[in-house]
Amino acid sequence: MFHEPSDKFLYSAYKIDVSHSDGNKIITGVATGFVLEISKGVAWIITNRHVIDLDYKQINPKYKNFKLSQFKITGRKSDDTEYSFTLHKNAELYYHDNIENDIVIIRAHVYLQKGESLHWHFGMSHLADEKIYNQIKAFDLICYSGFPKTHDKLGNRPIIRSGNIASDPKYDYSWNTDYQGQCVAYEGFSSEGASGSPVFAPPRGLQNIPNSRHGYLIGVNAGHIPSQFGHSGISYFYKSTVIHDIIRIHDLMNVHN
């Protein structure tokens, strides 16, 4: 028995408006991100690496000269009003040592007005580690909130979708014979704009019942597997353990304002 996520989960997804330029041409897009409080009072934004780097893992050089030129992130306050901010010129980007892991953690250097704070964010206690991953199983229910093309454009609001884990989460999934990083396949529809969506495994069972667990943030949505008919119905996300690795590699727990 699974339980629905908190009402707050829908709005944990932040809309990202991003632009890249080569000095002549500008390419714009929409993606999703979320905020994790790794160290107190610091705006840590998490999304996919391919959102901020067009040339990431490209097999040809067509995006080689494109650089990030704009990154605006928009969320909602508890009173349902929107707020937006852009990255400071000194924003710091942190990646995993293994280039296949398509996640970036961004220290935005956002300075909010006195009395304000980032809303609808996750804490480290929500982030699944290796121990929690041992409790995640194939066919477990997941949900993900974000801004695909089908998001609510009138209200500029995210939508939430669900799916089931398709691969064995104890192992790293690959859609071909190459290593693709620490990712998991799920049966569900990821589409353009949903890159960077938080992936949540809702609570399962009841207290003191075997195989029960709390709900956890278990990954970052990244893409889908195409087929000759378009979308195969299988998508994939990168494990939350990648986020733990990046935090450890760069000692982000000890970074303060």
Buried (B, 14 or more C-beta within 10 A) or exposed (E): EBEEBBEEBBBBBBBBBBBBBBEEEEEEBBBBBBBBBBBEEBBBBBBBBBBBBBBBEEEEEEBEBBBBBEBBBBBBBEEEEEBEBEBEEEBBBBBBEEEBBBBBBBBBBBEEEEEEEBBBBBEBEBBBBEEBBEBBEBEBBBBBBBBBEEBEEEEEBBBBBBBEBBBEBEEBBBBEEEEBBBBBBBBBBBBBBBBBBBBBBBBBBEEEEEEEBBBBBBBBBBBBBEEEEEEBBBBBBBBBBBBBBBBEEBEBEEBEE
